[in-house]
Amino acid sequence: MDRMDNLQLISGRLHDVFERQKCAHLANPNPEFHERVSNLELLEETILRNESELLAAMSNDYGHRSRHESIMADIVATLGVIRHAKSNLKAWMKVRRVPTPWQLRPSVSYVHPQPLGVIGIIASWNFPVYLGFAGVASALGAGNSCMLKPSEHTPRTSSLMARLLENNFGQEVVAVVEGDASVGEAFSRLPFDHLLFTGSQRVGKLVARAAAENLTPVTMDLGGKSPLIVAPSGHLGQAAACAAQAKMINAGQMSVCPDYALVPRPRLDEFVQAVGQAAQKQYPSIRNNPDVSCVISAAHMERLQELVAEAKRHGARVLQINPAGELFEPASQKFPLTLVVDPSPRLRLMQEEVFGSILPIVPYDTLEQAVLEVQNRPRPPALYLFATSKGEKRFVLDHTVSGGVTVNDAMWHVLNNNMPFGGVGGSGMGSYTGKTGFDTLSKLKPVLEQSKFNAAPLLRAPYGPVFDKVANVLKKLA
């Protein structure tokens, strides 16, 4: 069977699942509050009952994944999304009264949130449970059914999620589609009412192109090069400790991980030393340390090694933070924090998202120069600023655009479900958690109810002097 025949076969099977969900949605197009809460509670119970299995599956897929990191980033973070939705769902579902312009009175106007229908979710491998279950939670909270395509790079976790979700909900409500890139290609061509995608910019472009064939709206989290800026007033030790932690969590495989640091030139060596000391304190050993997660695959490991080798060839100062003096052959899939000091802007690690435990450290002479460095790059998914001066904070926040910001720490803004989380420009579009996620996956339908007594008949044909007088008034006062 050639590729085209196989793609058509896969597409046909996916369309069958899609049509079953579409029919189920049409039979119940606007689930009641209690139905939605019941689905969210079932999702929560599914995670809690099977936490150990989920943690084991993720660790097996990685070769080893820190249990503590998996608990915080995949279990706790997902439960936070679900519980936040449960607590606020009644308010989100309410009809929202809006003002009516005087010329349309005495009619009344309101916005009626309504489920879209069938939502497609393509989740990445770096936080497979969070990115899968959080998307499902947002879809179910908004009253939709959904189809989830988890990553083929975490097959054990994907298979477990498929069994858990479909056994608890049934394919008419939640369907999980496993498979490789060809399945993902067919999946993205389905005529979803909305498509959520988390992954690389390269794949994101392909998904957006496929979705455009059906005019399917898309929400995308694409990653990018998130800067960590140490302002002149910033606490250097605090910034260094946060940088070391952020670059080692999940082996640096996060779309919001600090991708490079911008540091005042006079404090460059001090910062480099502080990051090294913080990393040694947090991770006194690497290879057999259960707190250190593996790089996801041999291919990703090879890429990181190539980035470091290129930096060395071009004369950059490269420091591997290896407190225990361990050896790291590729098969170990462990990658120690590696600092690349004052790298050439032409290096791949300054052009591509690193997505690993490599931290380029770039000196700057003025804060304006640091901001210009950020402005001249594609807009990042996140920005981390260490500053105590209000003026410096205001300057950086006013002159940079990013998906989100954490000041005097790193990455914690992601866990606040009261704020929208998502990229901007090349790092993504839209948001699918919290209220913004509910609104994204709902049709906020505007409704105007006309009063029994109104002036609308005055504007009907045949037009005459009365129409002209009304139109003249509206031109002046509208």
N, C-alpha and C positions, 0 to 999 in steps of 0.2 A: 504494500500500500504506500503510495507516494504521499508527500507532505500535504498536498492540496486535498486528497481524499480523506486523509486522517483529520485534517482541520475541519472539513465538512461534517465528518462523523461526530467529532467533539462538539461542534457548533449545534448540531441537531439535538444532541443529548442535553446540552445546556438550555436550548430553547424550550425543551419539554418541561424542565424544572421551572424556568421563568414563567411559562404559560400557566402552570399550576399555581404559582404564587400570585400571578395577575388575577386569575379567576377567584382565588381565595380573598384577595383584596377587594374585588368588586362585590363579593358577597357580604363583606363587612368593611366598608370603605372608611369608617371613622370609629375605631374602637373606643369604647367608653374608658373613663379614667381607671376604673377598677381592673379592666382587662390589661391595660398598659402596666399598671403597678404590679399586677400578678406576674406578667412576663419578666419585669425587672427583678422581682423577688426570686423567681425561678432561676434567672441568670446568676444572681448573687449566690443562691444556694448551690448551684452547679459548681461554681468556683470554690466555695468553702468546702464542699464535700469531697472535691477531687484535687485539693491543693497539692497534696504530696505527689500525686501522679503528674500533675502539670509541672511541678518543679523538677521532678526526675526526667521528664521528657525533654524539657528545655536543656538541662545539663547534658543529657545524652546527645542531643543534636549538636551541641557546641564542642563536645569532647570533655569539657568541664565548664560549668557556669556557676559563679558564686551564688550559693543559696540565699544569702542575705540580700544580694542585689536583685535576684529574681523575686524575692518576697516584696521588696519595696517597689521596684519598678514595674513589675507585672501584676502582682496580686493586690497589694495595697492601693496602688494607683488606679487599678481597674475598679476595685470596690468603691473607691472615692467617686469615680464617675457615676457608677450605678446609684449609689446612695444620694449623691447630690441631685440626680435626676428624680429619684423617688420623692425627695423632700420638696422639690420645687415644681413638680409636674402639674399639680392642680392649678397653680398660678400661671404657668406657661400656656396651658390649654384654654384659659379663659378668653372670651371675646374681648378685644381691646378697643374701647371707645376712643375715637379720634375727633378733633374739632371739625365742624362743618362750616365752610365759608358762608358769610352772611347772604351771598346771592343764591345759595342753594338751600337756605333755610325756608321752612321749618323741618326739612328732612334731617335724618340722623345718619351718622357714618360710624362704621366700626371695621376692625380687621378680624377676620375669622380664621384662626390657624387650622389647617386641614392636612391630613397625611398625603404625601405625594403618591405612594404606591409601593413599588418594588425598588429597593436600594441595593446597589452593588458595592462591595467593599473589597478592595485589593490591599492586603496587609503585608508589611515588610517582615523580615526575619529577625531584626535586631531586638524587638520587644514583641514577640509573637502573640502572647496572651493579651497584653494590654492593647496592642493595635487592632487585634481581632475582636476581642470582647467589648472594648470601649466603643468601637464602631457599631457593633450589634446593639449595644445599650442605647446609643443615640437613635438608631433606626427604630427600635421597638418603642422607646419613649415617645417618639413622634408619631407612633401609630402605624408604622410601616411594617412590611415583611422585608427580608433581606437575603441576599446571597453573598457568602463570604468566600473569597479566594485567598487562603493563607499561602505563605511562601513555601516553595519546594526546597529551600535551603534548610528548613527545620521540619523534616518529614514526620518525625515521631510526634512532635507537638501538633502539627497539622492534623495528623490522623486521629489523635486523641481528641482534639477540639471538634472534629467532624462527628465522632461517635457521641460525645457528650451533648453537643448542641442539637443534633438531629434526633437523638433518642429522647431528649427532653421537650423539644418544641415541635418536631415534625418538619418535613421539608417544605410544607406550605407556608410556614412561618419563618424558619431559618434553615437555609440549605448551605452546606459547605462543599466547595468544589476543590478537590485536590488535583495537583498536576504540575507539569513543567511550564516553560515559557509559551509553548504552543496552546496550552489550555488557557493561560493568562491572556493570550492574544484573542482567542475566541470569546473569552469572558468579557473583555473590554468592548466587544462589538455588540453585545446585547443591548436592546433598547431600554435600558434602565430609566427610571424617573430621576435618579441622581446617582452619581458614581463617586465614591471616596477612594482615593489612592494614596498610599504611603510608599515611597521608594526613591530611586535615583532620578535625577533630572533627565538622564538619557531615556530611561524606560517611561518616565512621565510624559515625555513628548510623544512617544508611540501610543500610549494610552489615550492622551488627549486627541490625537489624530483619529484614532478608532472611534472614540466617543462622539466626535464631531459628525460622523456619518449619520448618526441618529439625533443630532442636536441635543445629546445628553449633557446636562450641566455637570461639571466636575468640581470636586474639592480636592486639593492636592497638597500634600506635605512632602517637599522634595529635598530638603536639606540644603547644605551650602557651607560657606566659610564664615563661621561665627567668630567675631573678634572678641578678645578679652583685653580691655584697655585699662592700664594702670595710669591714672591721672597723676600729675605732680603731687596732689594732696592725698593720694590713695595710700592705704596701709599695705605696704609691700609684703609683709609676712602673711597677712590674711589672703591677699591675692595669690601668693605662691601656693599656699595650702589648698585653696579652692581649685587652682589650676591642676595641681597634682592629683587631687581626688577626681576631678571631672574627666581627666584624660585616662584614668585607669578604670573607672566604672564601666563595666561591660566591655572592657578592653578598648575603650574609646569609640566604640561602634554605636554612636548616637548622632542623630541629625542635629541636635542642639548642643553637642559637645563643643567647648571652645576650640576653634580650629587653629588659631594663632594668637600670640600675645603681642601687644604694643606697649613698650616700656620706655620711660624717659632714658635717654642715652647715658646720663651720668650714673644711673642706678642699674644699668644692664647687668653687670657682673654680680651685683648684690642680689638681683632677682633670680638669676640663673642658680646661684648658690642656694637661695632660699627654697626654690622649687625642688632642688636635689635633696635638701635636708628634709623637706616635708614628705617627699616620696619615700625616703628611707624610713622615716618614722611610721608612715601609714602602711608601707609594704616592705618590711625588713628582708623578705625573700620573695621570689616570684614563682619559680618553677613548680614547686609543690605546695604553694600557698593556696588554701581553699578560698581565700578572699579574691583571688585573681582569676578572672574569667579568660577563657580561650578565645583566640581569633576564630571566626566561624568556619574557615576552610583553608586548605593549602593554597588555593589561588589568592585569597585575600592576604594570607601571610606573605606570599611571594611578592605581592604588590607593595606591601609596607617595606619589605627589605630593599626593593628596587628604589623606592623613594629615598631611603637613607643612603644607599650606595651612590645615587646621583648627587645628593648633597655633598657627600665626601669628595667625589670627583671634582666638584666645582669649588672646593676650598672652604666650605662652610665648617664651622666648629661644631662637631657632633659629640654629644655627651650621653652615654647610656647609663641610666641610673640602675645599677646592679649591686646592691649592698652586700649580697652574699657571694658575689663573684661566680655566679652560676653560668653554665653553658646552655645555649638555646638553639638546638638544632630545629629545623622546620617541623619535624614530627611532633614536637612538644606543643605546638600551637600557642605558646605563651610568648608575649612580646613585652619586654620591659619598657618603661617610660623612657623615651629618647628625646633629648632636647637638641634642636638645630638652631644655633645662635647666628643671628644676622645673615639669613640666607639670601641668595640672589632672588629677585622677584621673578626670574625666568624659570626657576626650578618647578618641577611638577607639583611638589608639595605646597607651593605658593599659588599654583594655578588651579589645582583640583582640591576638592574636599578630602581631607586626610582620612577620616573615618577609621582612626586607630590611635594608638598611644604614642604618637609623635607630636611634639609641640614646637613649631617654629617660633622663635622669639625675635621680634623686630624692634630695633631701637628707633626712637623719634626724638626730634629736637624741640618741637613745640606741640601743644595739644592740638592746635589747628592742623599741623602736619599729620598727626595721627587720625584726625577726623577725615582729612582729605584722602588718606589711604583707604578708609572704609567707604567713603563716597565714590571712589573710583572703581570699586568692585561691584559685582552684582549684589543686590540687597540680600543680607543674610537672614537665616531663620531666627537668630538670636544675637544679642549683644550683651556683654558683661562689662560693667563699669565699676571700677574701684576708685572712689573719690569721697572726700569729706567736705570739700568746698561746694556750696550751693551753686556758685557761679559755674564751676566746671561741670557739675551735673546738668545744669540747665543748658549749657552750651552743647554738650554731647547729645543730649536727648533732643534738642531742637534741630540739630544739624545732621542727624543720621536717621535712616529709616530701616527698621528691622521687624521681623515677625514678633519678637517679644524682647523684654529686657529684664535682667536681674541686676540690681545695684548692690555692690559690696557682698556678692556671693555669686554662685553660678547654678543655673538650671532650675532653681526652685519655682520660678514663675509658672513652669509647665504644670505643676500640681494644683494650682489654684483654679478650680472649675468655675469660679465666678468671673473669670476673665477669659476672653477668647484666646485660643491657642492655634496658631497657624503661621505659615510663611507669608512672604510678600514678594511680588515680582518673580524672579527666577527661583526663589526658595519655596514658592507655593502660593496657593490662593484659597481663601475661605477657612472655615473652622468647623469642627464637628463634635465638640464637647460642650457641656454646659448649655446655657440658654441659646447662645449663638448656634450651637449644633442643632438644638431643637428647631430653631427658626430656619436653618439651612435645609433641614430635611422635612420641612412643612411648606405648604403653600399658604402664605399669609394673604388670604383672599380679602380684598377690599369690598365692602358692601355698603351701599347707600340705600336707605329705606325712605321712600318719598312719603310725605304727609298727604292726607286726603285733600287738604286745601293748600295749593301751591301756585306759583306763578308760571310754571312750565308751559301751560297752554298758550300763554302770550307770545311764546317764541316759535309757535308752529306756523307752517304755511296755511293759507296764502299770506305772505309777508306784506306789511303795510306800515302806516304811520306809528302804530303802537310798537311794532318790532323795532323801528328806527329809534324811537325814544328810549326804549329799554336798552338797546345796544349802546347808545350814546352815554347813558348812565354807567353802564358796565365798563366802557372804555375809560371813564374817569376814575372809577372807584375800585375796579377789580384788582 
